[in-house]
Amino acid sequence: MMRSAIFALGLAAFAVLARADAPPPYDPHGIGARLAEAEPFPVFAEVKGGSPAAEAGLKKGDAVIAIDGDYSAAGRVPFYFFARGMQGPQNSSVELVILRDQRRVFTVKLRRTVAIKRGW
């Protein structure tokens, strides 16, 4: 009985992990910026010109503190899940809390319009 319960828990955990690595059920879109791991918060490594991120005034080096209030970057969520939190269906919105120059905090709301491609 105990072995079957442990086996069932293992299968459930595997299903959750498999879903996390599976591609989303939609064609993912983003804001036209690439995140890089940094301490204590992820930072923008690149902001594409003409993208929603660039139009909102985001810059390379800006740190992302939170996404939609659900993802706090300060070590609570692995970077991989945090970065995927910026992706979503085309024309959906995302709200970011940004830290600039280690002293200025502001919030921006963006629309996801840039198609995400592997190897970007």
C-alpha positions in Angstrom: 0.0 0.0 0.0 2.8 2.4 0.9 4.8 1.7 -2.2 1.8 2.4 -4.4 1.2 5.7 -2.7 4.8 6.7 -3.2 4.7 5.6 -6.8 1.5 7.7 -7.4 3.1 10.7 -5.8 6.2 10.2 -8.1 3.9 10.1 -11.1 2.1 13.2 -10.1 5.4 15.1 -9.6 6.7 13.8 -13.0 3.5 15.1 -14.7 4.0 18.6 -13.1 7.6 18.7 -14.2 6.8 17.5 -17.7 4.1 20.2 -18.1 6.6 22.9 -17.0 8.9 22.0 -19.8 6.2 21.5 -22.4 5.7 24.3 -24.9 2.7 26.5 -24.2 -0.5 25.6 -26.0 -0.4 28.8 -28.0 2.2 30.6 -30.2 4.1 32.5 -27.4 4.6 36.2 -27.7 6.6 38.6 -25.6 7.6 42.2 -25.1 10.7 42.3 -27.3 13.3 42.1 -24.5 15.6 39.3 -23.3 16.2 38.7 -19.6 19.5 37.6 -18.1 20.1 36.1 -14.6 21.6 38.6 -12.2 21.6 39.1 -8.4 19.4 40.0 -6.7 17.0 40.5 -9.7 17.0 39.5 -13.4 18.0 42.3 -15.8 17.2 43.1 -19.4 20.2 41.9 -21.5 18.6 43.3 -24.7 15.7 45.4 -25.6 14.8 45.3 -29.3 14.2 48.6 -31.1 10.5 49.2 -32.0 9.3 46.6 -29.5 6.7 47.2 -26.8 9.5 47.2 -24.3 11.5 49.9 -26.2 8.4 52.0 -26.7 7.7 51.8 -22.9 11.2 53.2 -22.3 12.7 50.0 -20.9 16.5 49.9 -21.2 19.3 47.3 -21.1 20.3 46.8 -17.4 16.8 47.6 -16.0 16.1 45.0 -13.3 12.7 43.2 -13.1 11.3 43.0 -9.6 7.9 41.4 -10.3 5.7 40.3 -13.2 1.9 40.7 -12.8 2.5 40.6 -9.0 2.7 36.8 -9.1 6.4 36.4 -9.8 8.8 38.0 -7.3 12.3 37.8 -8.7 14.1 37.9 -5.4 14.9 34.2 -5.3 11.4 32.9 -4.8 10.9 31.6 -8.3 13.5 29.9 -10.5 14.7 32.2 -13.3 13.3 29.9 -16.0 9.8 30.2 -14.7 10.2 33.9 -14.2 11.4 34.5 -17.7 8.5 32.4 -19.1 6.1 34.6 -17.1 6.8 37.4 -19.5 5.5 35.3 -22.4 1.9 34.8 -23.2 -0.8 34.8 -25.9 -0.5 37.6 -28.6 -2.0 40.9 -27.5 -2.3 39.9 -23.8 -1.0 42.4 -21.3 1.7 42.0 -18.7 2.6 44.4 -15.8 6.3 44.7 -14.8 7.8 46.4 -11.7 11.1 47.7 -12.8 14.2 48.9 -10.8 16.4 51.3 -12.7 19.9 52.4 -11.5 19.4 50.7 -8.1 17.2 53.6 -6.9 14.1 54.2 -9.1 11.2 51.8 -9.0 8.3 52.1 -11.5 5.6 50.0 -13.1 4.9 49.5 -16.8 2.0 47.7 -18.5 2.9 46.2 -21.8 1.1 44.3 -24.6 2.8 41.1 -25.8 3.1 41.4 -29.6 6.6 40.0 -30.5 6.6 36.4 -31.5 9.1 34.3 -29.4 11.5 32.2 -31.5 13.9 29.6 -30.2 17.5 30.8 -30.0 16.6 34.4 -29.6 
